[in-house]
Amino acid sequence: MAKLLPGSWEIPERFRTRLGVQAGRQRLMVHEGHLLLVLHDRPGADPQVRAASFFWRAPDGSWKSTGAAAKGGVGALKGHVEAYAAAAQALEDRLDAASRANDYFAVLQEVAPLLRSARNMHRVLQEAREACPDDRDLLALRDQAYENERTLDLIHGDARNGLDFTIARRAEEQALLSEEINRSSHRLNLLAALFFPITALAGILGMNLEHGFERMHTPWLFLAVVAVAFLVGLLVRSAISGGRAPRSP
């Protein structure tokens, strides 16, 4: 026999036999006017740990509860649903303040288990509403559970969109930076091409060899060599650039 429910509860025995040693998934049990709601508490730091609360509605409309929501009366169930609303509001505030990819990812990590749990809770409360169509409290709680699910779903979508946009913006910034680096490298290559011939000639003519140019037609031969070197450099520069700078894709 399951130990999850208080022994003082006068509930149908089939409710106890249908429960194992753990609460299991969120669900509704109905028998002879009795309703037993198995609802998961708000997920904590470890989404794999699922604490549960039980809410029993007797045929006379009175409520009892266990777990973290054990306050007695239908107010316990209201507090359970409002805890999800408070968590959704906190995540929405964090989403509004998010600016980096890490911020959006942290919101996504927290909202995913909350959304799954809120969706299942809404389904259970809808079933309870159908089982007790005259209970106005269940109607209001079903509507609140729907709002919680919808809010969390919007937060999940906005956080994913924000993360995708942030990643795309960073990629675009990196592409622009790479383009600027390519342009700077191209300018350096043009300068190197311009000065390469005169640098080569200076290295050759600066060797300690008797080549006869030291005293030949000074300084006109020197100026002619410099002019020819720069002319060759301009030709090399033009061949490298093709007359145009590299274009971005």
C-alpha positions in Angstrom: 0.0 0.0 0.0 1.3 3.4 -0.9 2.6 5.6 1.9 2.2 8.8 -0.1 -1.2 9.7 1.2 -2.1 10.3 4.8 -3.8 7.4 6.5 -6.4 9.7 8.0 -7.8 10.6 4.6 -11.1 8.8 3.9 -10.6 8.3 0.3 -11.5 5.3 -1.9 -9.0 2.5 -1.5 -8.5 2.3 -5.2 -6.7 5.6 -5.1 -4.1 4.2 -2.7 -3.7 1.0 -4.7 -3.1 3.0 -7.9 -0.2 4.8 -6.3 3.2 3.3 -6.1 6.2 4.3 -4.0 6.5 7.5 -6.1 4.0 10.0 -7.3 4.7 9.4 -10.9 3.3 11.6 -13.6 0.8 14.4 -13.0 -2.7 13.0 -13.3 -6.3 12.9 -12.0 -8.1 10.1 -10.3 -11.9 10.1 -10.1 -14.2 7.7 -8.2 -17.6 8.1 -6.7 -17.4 11.9 -6.5 -13.9 11.9 -5.1 -11.1 13.7 -7.0 -7.4 13.1 -6.3 -5.0 15.4 -8.2 -1.4 14.4 -8.4 0.6 17.6 -9.3 4.3 18.2 -9.4 5.7 21.1 -7.4 7.6 23.8 -9.2 10.9 22.3 -10.5 14.0 23.3 -8.6 17.6 23.4 -9.4 17.6 19.8 -10.5 14.8 19.2 -13.0 15.2 15.4 -12.6 13.9 15.6 -9.0 10.1 15.9 -9.1 8.5 16.5 -5.8 4.7 16.1 -5.8 1.7 17.3 -3.9 -1.7 15.6 -3.6 -5.0 17.4 -3.6 -8.1 15.5 -2.5 -11.6 16.9 -3.2 -14.3 15.1 -1.2 -17.8 14.8 -2.7 -19.0 17.6 -0.4 -16.6 20.0 -2.0 -14.0 20.2 0.8 -10.3 20.0 0.0 -7.2 18.5 1.6 -3.6 18.6 0.5 -0.2 17.2 1.2 3.4 18.1 0.4 4.7 21.6 0.1 1.1 22.9 -0.4 -0.3 21.3 2.8 -2.3 24.4 4.0 -5.8 23.0 3.9 -8.7 23.9 1.8 -8.8 25.0 -1.9 -6.3 27.7 -1.0 -3.5 25.1 -1.1 -4.3 24.3 -4.7 -4.4 28.0 -5.5 -1.0 28.5 -3.9 0.3 25.6 -5.9 -0.8 27.2 -9.2 0.3 30.7 -8.1 3.8 29.4 -7.4 4.1 28.7 -11.2 2.8 32.2 -12.0 5.5 33.7 -9.7 8.2 31.6 -11.3 7.0 32.7 -14.8 7.1 36.4 -13.7 10.7 36.0 -12.4 11.8 34.4 -15.6 10.1 37.1 -17.6 12.0 39.8 -15.7 15.3 38.0 -16.3 14.4 37.7 -20.0 13.8 41.4 -20.2 17.2 42.1 -18.7 19.1 39.5 -20.8 21.7 40.9 -23.3 24.2 38.0 -23.8 23.9 34.5 -25.1 24.6 33.1 -21.7 21.6 35.0 -20.2 19.2 33.7 -22.8 20.6 30.1 -22.4 20.1 30.2 -18.7 16.5 31.3 -19.1 15.9 28.5 -21.6 17.4 25.9 -19.2 15.0 27.0 -16.4 11.9 27.6 -18.5 11.9 24.2 -20.3 11.1 22.0 -17.2 8.6 24.7 -15.9 6.8 24.7 -19.2 6.5 20.9 -19.3 5.2 20.8 -15.8 2.8 23.7 -16.3 1.4 22.1 -19.4 0.7 18.8 -17.7 -0.8 20.6 -14.7 -3.2 22.5 -17.0 -4.3 19.2 -18.6 -5.0 17.7 -15.1 -7.0 20.8 -14.0 -8.9 20.7 -17.3 -9.9 17.1 -16.5 -10.8 18.0 -13.0 -13.0 20.9 -14.4 -14.8 18.4 -16.6 -15.3 16.0 -13.8 -16.8 18.8 -11.6 -18.4 21.3 -14.0 -20.1 23.2 -11.2 -17.0 23.9 -9.2 -16.1 27.6 -9.8 -12.8 27.3 -8.0 -11.6 24.6 -10.4 -12.8 26.8 -13.3 -10.7 29.7 -12.1 -7.7 27.5 -11.4 -7.9 25.9 -14.8 -7.8 29.3 -16.4 -4.9 30.4 -14.3 -3.0 27.2 -15.2 -3.7 28.0 -18.9 -2.2 31.5 -18.4 0.8 30.0 -16.7 1.4 27.6 -19.6 0.9 30.3 -22.2 3.3 32.8 -20.4 6.0 30.1 -20.1 5.5 29.1 -23.7 6.0 32.8 -24.8 9.1 33.1 -22.5 10.5 29.9 -24.0 10.0 31.2 -27.6 11.3 34.7 -26.8 14.4 33.3 -25.1 15.1 31.0 -28.1 14.7 33.9 -30.5 16.9 36.1 -28.4 19.6 33.5 -28.3 19.4 32.9 -32.0 19.5 36.7 -32.7 22.5 37.2 -30.3 24.4 34.3 -32.0 23.6 35.7 -35.5 24.6 39.2 -34.4 27.9 38.0 -33.1 28.5 36.0 -36.3 27.8 39.1 -38.4 30.2 41.2 -36.2 32.9 38.5 -36.7 32.3 38.6 -40.5 32.6 42.3 -40.6 35.8 42.1 -38.5 37.2 39.5 -40.8 36.4 41.6 -43.8 38.2 44.6 -42.3 41.2 42.4 -41.5 41.2 41.1 -45.1 41.2 44.7 -46.4 44.0 45.7 -44.1 46.0 42.7 -45.2 45.4 43.6 -48.8 46.7 47.1 -48.3 49.8 45.7 -46.6 50.4 43.3 -49.5 50.1 46.2 -52.0 52.7 48.2 -50.0 55.0 45.1 -49.8 54.6 44.6 -53.6 55.5 48.3 -54.2 58.7 48.2 -52.2 59.8 44.7 -52.9 61.8 45.5 -56.1 63.7 48.4 -54.6 64.4 46.3 -51.4 65.7 43.5 -53.6 67.9 45.8 -55.6 69.2 47.5 -52.5 70.1 44.1 -51.1 71.9 43.1 -54.2 73.7 46.4 -54.9 74.6 46.8 -51.2 76.7 43.7 -51.2 80.5 44.2 -50.8 81.3 43.4 -54.4 83.1 45.6 -57.0 80.4 46.0 -59.7 81.5 49.4 -61.0 78.3 51.3 -60.2 79.7 53.1 -57.3 81.3 55.9 -59.4 79.4 55.5 -62.7 77.3 58.6 -63.6 76.8 59.6 -60.0 74.0 60.3 -58.9 72.0 59.7 -62.1 72.5 56.0 -62.3 71.3 55.7 -58.7 68.2 57.7 -59.4 67.5 55.7 -62.5 67.8 52.4 -60.6 65.4 53.8 -58.0 62.9 54.9 -60.6 63.1 51.5 -62.4 62.6 49.7 -59.1 59.5 51.7 -58.2 58.2 51.2 -61.8 58.6 47.5 -61.4 56.9 47.7 -57.9 53.9 49.5 -59.5 53.6 46.8 -62.1 53.8 44.0 -59.4 51.2 45.9 -57.3 48.9 46.2 -60.2 49.2 42.5 -61.1 48.5 41.6 -57.5 45.4 43.8 -57.0 44.0 43.5 -60.4 43.1 47.1 -60.0 40.5 46.3 -57.3 40.4 45.6 -53.6 39.0 42.2 -52.4 35.2 42.2 -52.1 33.3 40.7 -49.2 31.1 37.7 -50.0 
